[in-house]
Amino acid sequence: MKPKTGIIYACDTSDRELGVHLIGQVAPYIDVVKVGLEAMTLEDENGVTLASSFRARAKRASLGCFWDIKMLDVKNTMAASAKNIAASGVDMFTLHANASDSALSAVALAAEESNVLALAVTVLTDLDDDMCRSRFGTTARKAVLQFARIAYGCGIRGFVCSAQEAALLRSDLPDSDKIILVTPAIRPSWSVGTDEQKRVTTPTDAARASADYIVVGRPISNPPLSMGHAQAARMIREELDAA
């Protein structure tokens, strides 16, 4: 059974050997492996994608697998892609919440029929309020809520947002106990640095904001010099358990 707040490890690397090694190292402390565009767009000499290798390693470790593909296209393309993703054996995948209503509804139906979780990405966590105002005419919190309401109305029950908006969605959306909230941009207190992420929170903050899963990449893949990958994952797990 998944802990109250699970850990999704973002295996973002173009190095097959390193990625497979890292998944094995942190497997005891995580719940799901997230595979993104970097791995999906790299093939070996036999045409096998890096993403396929990471998925296979995750399954061998009895971990879930998350295709972070962030689909955004017309209805027919997204619906067919959702069915293909589900048939590949992954457990979750992402789409952008600003897709059309018909596309969102079609993906929600395909996901439900295939028993795979479709996660609507609301507002990417590298956007701050100023950038949200320039793009959406409002703050990040309001934009997240607007996109989530639209996707919910189309049948989507999983959402990606920063932990700063998680409690807001949990309190606003109907049947809040049936929605799944995934929160990226997680930085433990011992791994705070400057990067592109804007709406950053700690594992503790995310758990207290009712996140179902946190997404952690760099703090595990590139921990402080005094800390190994497994130790970093274990410390995050312990922080969540204590929250």
C-alpha positions as CSV (number, residue, x, y, z in Angstrom):
1,M,0.0,0.0,0.0
2,K,1.3,3.4,-0.9
3,P,2.3,5.7,1.9
4,K,0.1,8.8,2.6
5,T,2.4,10.8,0.4
6,G,4.4,8.8,-2.2
7,I,7.7,9.6,-3.9
8,I,8.0,9.8,-7.6
9,Y,11.6,9.8,-8.7
10,A,12.3,11.8,-11.8
11,C,14.9,9.9,-13.6
12,D,16.0,12.7,-16.0
13,T,19.2,11.6,-17.6
14,S,20.5,10.7,-21.1
15,D,22.8,8.1,-19.7
16,R,21.2,4.6,-19.8
17,E,23.7,2.9,-17.4
18,L,23.4,5.8,-14.9
19,G,19.6,5.9,-15.0
20,V,19.2,2.1,-14.5
21,H,21.8,2.2,-11.7
22,L,20.0,5.1,-9.9
23,I,16.6,3.4,-10.1
24,G,18.1,0.4,-8.5
25,Q,19.8,2.4,-5.8
26,V,16.7,4.4,-4.7
27,A,14.0,1.7,-5.3
28,P,13.5,0.8,-1.6
29,Y,12.5,4.4,-0.8
30,I,10.4,5.5,-3.7
31,D,7.0,4.4,-5.2
32,V,7.1,5.5,-8.9
33,V,9.7,6.3,-11.5
34,K,9.0,9.3,-13.7
35,V,10.3,9.1,-17.3
36,G,10.3,12.3,-19.2
37,L,11.0,13.7,-22.7
38,E,14.7,13.5,-22.3
39,A,14.6,9.7,-22.1
40,M,11.7,9.4,-24.6
41,T,13.7,11.1,-27.3
42,L,16.9,9.1,-27.1
43,E,17.3,5.8,-28.9
44,D,20.1,3.2,-29.0
45,E,21.5,1.6,-32.1
46,N,18.6,-0.8,-32.2
47,G,15.9,1.9,-31.9
48,V,15.1,1.1,-28.3
49,T,14.3,4.3,-26.4
50,L,16.0,5.1,-23.1
51,A,12.4,5.4,-21.7
52,S,11.8,1.8,-22.4
53,S,14.9,0.7,-20.5
54,F,13.9,2.8,-17.5
55,R,10.3,1.5,-17.5
56,A,11.6,-2.1,-17.6
57,R,14.0,-1.4,-14.7
58,A,11.2,0.2,-12.7
59,K,8.9,-2.8,-13.2
60,R,11.7,-5.2,-12.2
61,A,11.8,-3.3,-8.9
62,S,8.0,-3.5,-8.5
63,L,7.7,0.2,-8.9
64,G,5.1,2.2,-10.7
65,C,6.1,4.0,-13.9
66,F,5.0,7.5,-14.9
67,W,5.2,8.7,-18.6
68,D,5.7,12.4,-18.2
69,I,4.8,13.2,-21.9
70,K,2.7,16.3,-21.4
71,M,0.4,15.8,-24.3
72,L,-1.1,18.8,-26.0
73,D,-2.8,18.2,-29.4
74,V,-6.3,17.8,-31.0
75,K,-8.8,15.3,-29.7
76,N,-8.2,12.3,-31.9
77,T,-4.4,12.4,-31.6
78,M,-4.6,12.7,-27.8
79,A,-7.2,10.0,-27.4
80,A,-5.2,7.5,-29.5
81,S,-2.0,8.4,-27.8
82,A,-3.6,7.9,-24.4
83,K,-4.6,4.4,-25.4
84,N,-1.1,3.6,-26.7
85,I,0.4,4.8,-23.4
86,A,-2.0,2.7,-21.4
87,A,-1.2,-0.4,-23.5
88,S,2.6,0.2,-22.8
89,G,2.0,-0.8,-19.2
90,V,2.7,2.5,-17.4
91,D,0.6,3.6,-14.5
92,M,0.4,7.4,-15.0
93,F,0.9,9.9,-17.8
94,T,0.5,13.7,-18.2
95,L,-1.3,16.0,-20.5
96,H,-1.7,19.7,-20.5
97,A,-4.8,21.0,-18.9
98,N,-5.2,23.8,-21.5
99,A,-6.2,21.2,-24.2
100,S,-9.6,21.5,-25.7
101,D,-12.6,20.2,-23.7
102,S,-13.2,17.5,-26.3
103,A,-9.5,16.4,-26.0
104,L,-9.6,16.4,-22.2
105,S,-12.8,14.4,-22.2
106,A,-11.5,11.8,-24.7
107,V,-8.3,11.3,-22.7
108,A,-10.3,11.0,-19.5
109,L,-12.4,8.3,-21.0
110,A,-9.4,6.4,-22.5
111,A,-7.6,6.5,-19.2
112,E,-10.7,5.3,-17.3
113,E,-11.2,2.4,-19.7
114,S,-7.5,1.4,-19.4
115,N,-7.2,1.9,-15.7
116,V,-4.3,4.3,-16.0
117,L,-4.1,7.7,-14.3
118,A,-4.3,10.8,-16.5
119,L,-2.7,13.8,-14.8
120,A,-3.5,17.2,-16.1
121,V,-0.6,19.6,-15.8
122,T,-2.1,22.9,-14.7
123,V,0.7,25.5,-14.6
124,L,4.3,24.5,-15.0
125,T,6.4,25.1,-11.9
126,D,9.0,27.2,-13.7
127,L,6.3,30.0,-14.1
128,D,6.0,32.6,-11.3
129,D,3.2,35.1,-10.8
130,D,4.7,37.7,-13.2
131,M,5.0,35.1,-16.0
132,C,1.5,33.8,-15.3
133,R,0.1,37.3,-15.5
134,S,1.8,37.8,-18.9
135,R,0.4,34.5,-20.2
136,F,-2.9,34.0,-18.5
137,G,-3.7,37.4,-17.1
138,T,-3.8,36.3,-13.5
139,T,-1.6,34.8,-10.7
140,A,-0.3,31.3,-10.6
141,R,-2.8,30.2,-8.0
142,K,-5.8,31.5,-9.9
143,A,-4.5,30.0,-13.2
144,V,-3.9,26.6,-11.6
145,L,-7.4,26.6,-10.1
146,Q,-9.0,27.7,-13.5
147,F,-7.2,25.0,-15.4
148,A,-8.0,22.3,-12.8
149,R,-11.7,23.2,-12.8
150,I,-11.8,22.9,-16.6
151,A,-10.0,19.5,-16.6
152,Y,-12.1,18.2,-13.7
153,G,-15.3,19.2,-15.6
154,C,-14.0,17.1,-18.5
155,G,-13.6,14.0,-16.3
156,I,-9.9,14.3,-15.3
157,R,-9.2,13.3,-11.7
158,G,-5.4,13.7,-11.5
159,F,-3.6,17.0,-11.4
160,V,0.0,18.3,-11.4
161,C,0.5,21.5,-9.5
162,S,3.0,22.9,-7.1
163,A,2.5,22.1,-3.4
164,Q,1.7,25.8,-3.0
165,E,-1.6,25.2,-4.8
166,A,-2.3,21.6,-3.6
167,A,-4.5,22.5,-0.6
168,L,-6.4,25.0,-2.8
169,L,-7.3,22.3,-5.3
170,R,-8.2,19.8,-2.5
171,S,-10.6,22.3,-0.9
172,D,-12.1,23.6,-4.2
173,L,-12.7,20.6,-6.4
174,P,-15.7,18.3,-5.8
175,D,-15.1,14.8,-4.3
176,S,-11.6,15.9,-3.2
177,D,-10.9,12.5,-1.6
178,K,-11.0,11.0,-5.1
179,I,-8.6,13.3,-6.9
180,I,-4.8,12.6,-7.1
181,L,-2.4,15.6,-6.6
182,V,1.1,15.3,-7.8
183,T,3.5,18.1,-6.8
184,P,6.9,18.7,-8.5
185,A,9.5,21.4,-7.7
186,I,10.3,19.7,-4.4
187,R,13.5,20.8,-2.6
188,P,14.5,19.4,0.8
189,S,16.1,22.0,3.1
190,W,19.5,20.3,2.5
191,S,19.2,20.7,-1.3
192,V,18.3,24.3,-1.9
193,G,19.9,25.9,-5.0
194,T,19.2,28.2,-7.9
195,D,17.6,26.7,-10.9
196,E,14.6,27.2,-13.2
197,Q,12.0,26.1,-10.7
198,K,10.0,29.0,-9.2
199,R,7.2,27.7,-7.0
200,V,9.3,25.5,-4.8
201,T,8.4,23.7,-1.6
202,T,9.8,21.1,0.8
203,P,8.6,17.5,1.2
204,T,7.1,18.4,4.5
205,D,5.1,21.3,3.1
206,A,3.9,19.2,0.2
207,A,2.7,16.4,2.6
208,R,0.9,18.9,4.8
209,A,-0.7,20.4,1.8
210,S,-2.3,17.0,1.1
211,A,-0.1,16.0,-2.0
212,D,-0.6,12.4,-2.9
213,Y,2.8,12.2,-4.5
214,I,5.9,14.5,-4.6
215,V,8.2,14.5,-7.6
216,V,11.9,14.6,-6.7
217,G,14.7,14.5,-9.3
218,R,17.8,16.6,-8.7
219,P,18.0,16.3,-4.9
220,I,18.3,12.5,-5.4
221,S,20.2,12.4,-8.6
222,N,22.7,15.1,-7.6
223,P,22.7,15.1,-3.8
224,P,25.2,17.0,-1.7
225,L,28.7,15.6,-1.9
226,S,28.5,14.1,1.5
227,M,25.4,12.1,0.7
228,G,24.7,9.2,-1.6
229,H,21.7,8.7,-3.9
230,A,20.1,6.1,-1.6
231,Q,20.7,8.2,1.5
232,A,19.1,11.2,-0.2
233,A,16.0,9.2,-1.1
234,R,15.8,7.7,2.4
235,M,16.0,11.1,4.0
236,I,13.1,12.4,1.9
237,R,11.1,9.3,2.7
238,E,11.7,9.8,6.4
239,E,10.8,13.5,6.2
240,L,7.5,12.6,4.6
241,D,6.8,9.9,7.2
242,A,7.3,12.4,9.9
243,A,5.2,15.2,8.4
